Amino acid sequence: MDEAKAEGPERANSLGTGIWIALGVIILVWGAYWIWIAPRVTENRFDPLNTLFSGLAFWGVIYAILLQKSELALQRRELELTRGEVRGQKEQLEAQNLTLKQQRFENTFFSLLNLFIGIVSSMEVTTIHDGQPTTFKDRECFIALYDELMKQYTCDQQATRIGETIDSKSLCINAYHHFADYRQMAVGHYFRTLYNIVKFVDRSPVEDKQTYINILRAQLSSSELNLLFYNCLSEYGSRKFKPYVEQFGLLENMMLSNLIRQDHKSLYKESAFKNPL
């Protein structure tokens, strides 16, 4: 816009100068005619003055067309600059909107992460060992809980009737259901919160979703990952949570040697154990 404004006065001054020069030429020609030519012109001879002024009139028309063309070019230039300025403002506004969306997402994400950490910190589980109650707190709860799940799996496996064949996946599902009968109160809130954080990241407009999933995954201990593995095989997580586990590689840091059976790994897609990045 500043360039167009600067060009305007220059063009106006140039055209104004041309007009004054043309007017001066006309006056000089008119004076010269009446001084030197008019006395010699007779009625029957060709009048050069009419021809001269016709030529000047034609020149004036051409000059007016050029003037109009110059003004139109200036207007087009101003319009282009205006469009460029509007486009720049639009791009700047879009960038600001993206920044605000990113900030809102991160504020919500880290608030949810703090809530999740608070849930873990407030957990308390009491188990009976050798007839004596033992209380676990914080992340230690998952060590005790996973130990109970492994014992439940062994009991269910031993309870299988002779000659009855049950595949590994069914044994895992049955064991977790029996475990959940008396421990869902302790772990249900934990897994629902974890699932909703992952879902929130997946449905957000941010591009680097995996980065935030990695931050969340870094909060999970080995025992938590072990329990998550079997939770997502059961009806509590197989339909909604397990696809996210496989999509984002949530089990990457899991020690596979801690599985109840090593062949259980095949119950997940390989992507569950690999970071997509």
Secondary structure, 3 states (H helix, E strand, C coil): CHHHHHHHHHHHHHHHHHHHHHHHHHHHHHHHHHHHHHHHCCCCCCCHHHHHHHHHHHHHHHHHHHHHHHHHHHHHHHHHHHHHHHHHHHHHHHHHHHHHHHHHHHHHHHHHHHHHHHHHHCCEEEEEECCEEEEEECCHHHHHHHHHHHHHHHHHHHCCCCCCCCCHHHHHHHHHHHHHHHHHHHHHHHHHHHHHHHHHHHCCCCCCHHHHHHHHHCCCCHHHHHHHHHHCCCCCCCCCHHHHHHHHCCCCCCCHHHCCCHHHHHHCCHHHHCCCC
